[in-house]
Amino acid sequence: MSRKKKGINAERELIHLFWKSDWMPIRVAGSGSAPIPCPDIIASNGKRNLAIECKASKNSKLYVNKEDVDQLIDFCSRFGAECWFGVRFDRTEWLFLPIEHLEAKRTKFLINMDVAKEKGLRFNDLITKDL
């Protein structure tokens, strides 16, 4: 399966999880190639708005371009949404990390599976999180 197809399937899986939990999710098709900042998924329950950049990987580490992080921050500040990175490593559940849990490298950010498991929120914890 291509990397693009794997990412699309992961995003669709997450959309269904939100929908089954009475949230209204929207997948932004082509979000990585849009001329304006936009996340992969926007979800709301009427009280909270989440903007999620989704990543799926067969490896235990994945890298995110700093530009993607900057665009998510920009979108969230303009839209009034919480910033989250949703990561799904092969044979694991979805984990959600705020930007401060991404490890800054020279030109990218690193998301390590062990750190994601330790510091990330599981789906049910994300949607029931009290702010």
N, C-alpha and C positions, 0 to 999 in steps of 0.2 A: 504494500500500500504506500502511495506517495506521502511525503511529509505534509503536503497541503491537504490531501484527503483526510489524513489522520487528524489534523487540526480542526477541519470542518466537522468531522464526526464527533470529536471531543466537545466542540462548542454546542452542537445539537444535543448531545447527552446532557449537558449542563442546562440548556434551555428547558428540557423536559423535567429535570429535577426542580427547577424554580416553579414551573407551571403546576406540577403536582403538589407543591407546597403553598399554593394560593398566592404566588407572586406573579407579577406581569413582567415577563422577560422579552427582550428584543435582541435578536442577533443582527449586528451591523455587518452586512455582507460587504466584502472588500475593504474592511476597515483599515487594513495595513497599507492600502494603496490610495486611500482617499486624500484629497488635497487639504483637508482640514483635520484637526485632531479628533479622533473618535475611538472608543474602546471596541473590543470584540462583542461584548454583551452589556446591555443596560438592563437592570432589573429593579422593580419597585414594588413595595407592598402598600403604598399610599402614605407611609410614614418615613420610610428610608429609601434612598436612591443609591444603588450600587453601580459603579462602572468597573468592569472587569476585563482585564487583558488576559486572554487564555493562552496557556502553553501546555503542550503534551510532548512527552519525550520517552524514548525507550532507554535512554541513559540515566544515570543517577545525578547528572549535572546538566543544567541547561543555561544558556546565555541569552540575555535580553539586551538589545541595543539601547544605549542611553537615550537616543532620540525617541524610542517607544515609551520610555519612562517619562521623559519630559512632556510628550504629547498627552499621556494619561493624566499627569498632574495638571496640565493646562485645561484639558477637557473638564476634569472634576471641579476645578476652581470656578470655571464659567458656568457649569451646569448645576453645581451644588450637590455633587455626588461624592460618596466615599470611594477612595481609590483602592483597588484590590488586584492582585495578581492571582489568578486561579491556575494551579498547576496540577497536572495529572501524569504521574510517572507510570510506566507499564506495570500492571498488576497491583496498583494502589488506588485508593479513593482520591477524590478531589481534595486538595488542600488550598487554603487561601491565605495569602500573605500581604500585609501592608508593605508599602515601599521601603520602610525603614528596616525590614528584615531581608532585603536583597543586599548582597555583598558587592560593593562598588569595586570594579577593576578599572584598568586604564581607559578603555573605550566601551566597555559593556558592564552589565550587572550579572552576577552569578546567582543562580538559584540552585542550591544543593539539596538533594532529597532528604538527607539526614536533618538538616536545619529546617526544612519545610515540615517534616514530621514532628519535630520538637516544638517549633514556634507557630506553625500554621494552624488555622482553624479548619475543622471539618465542616462540611456543608451545613449540617443542622446547627452547629455552633455559630456559623456565620449568619444564618437567617434569624436566629433567636438572640443574637448579641444585643445587649443593652448599651445604649450610648449615653 
